[in-house]
Every structure is written in structure tokens, then in C-alpha cells.
């Protein structure tokens, strides 16, 4: 089963730092999409979030 992670700026840092507890999110079945915004992308980047969601389900 395919799984999707949309990572905001702060979470991207944790994933890229290799935090052991989160390392599994960088591998299948997870598909990672980075969104350079804060924790509320539906408010700060709604168009970009909608594009990612569209791509994720296509």
C-alpha cells in the first residue's frame, strides 16, 4: 500500500537530519513531498498543497 507524507519545513529538517525514529518515512511505501512552508500549509500555501495532493492521488 502506497503512503504519502507531506513534510513542512520543520519536519523536513528532522527527516533530513536522519532522526532514527523517523527514518522509515524516507523509504517505500512512503512517498515524500516537501512543502517549504510552516505547519499550516492550507493557510500559507493552499495552491501548492492542492497541487501536491492532486499529484499524490494521480
C-alpha positions in Angstrom: 0.0 0.0 0.0 1.3 3.4 -1.0 1.6 6.1 1.7 2.1 9.8 1.4 4.0 12.2 3.6 3.7 16.0 3.0 6.6 17.5 5.0 6.6 21.1 6.0 9.9 23.0 6.5 10.4 21.9 10.2 9.6 18.3 9.6 11.9 18.2 6.5 14.8 19.2 8.8 14.0 16.3 11.1 13.8 13.8 8.2 17.0 15.1 6.6 18.9 15.0 9.9 18.3 11.3 10.0 16.3 11.2 13.2 16.2 7.4 13.8 12.6 7.4 15.0 11.6 8.9 11.6 14.0 7.2 9.2 11.3 4.8 7.9 9.4 7.8 6.4 12.2 8.2 3.8 11.6 4.8 2.3 8.9 2.8 0.5 6.0 2.5 0.9 6.2 6.2 1.8 6.2 8.9 -0.9 7.6 12.1 0.4 6.6 15.5 -0.8 8.3 18.6 0.6 6.4 21.8 1.0 8.6 24.8 2.0 6.1 26.3 4.5 5.1 26.2 8.1 2.9 23.8 9.9 -0.4 25.1 8.4 0.1 24.8 4.6 -3.6 25.0 4.0 -3.3 28.6 5.1 0.1 29.6 3.9 0.4 27.7 0.7 -3.0 26.4 -0.3 -2.3 26.2 -4.1 0.9 24.3 -3.6 -0.7 21.9 -1.1 -3.6 21.3 -3.6 -1.0 20.6 -6.3 0.8 18.0 -4.1 -2.5 16.4 -3.1 -3.5 16.1 -6.8 -0.1 14.6 -7.7 -0.3 12.1 -4.8 -3.6 10.7 -5.9 -2.9 10.7 -9.6 
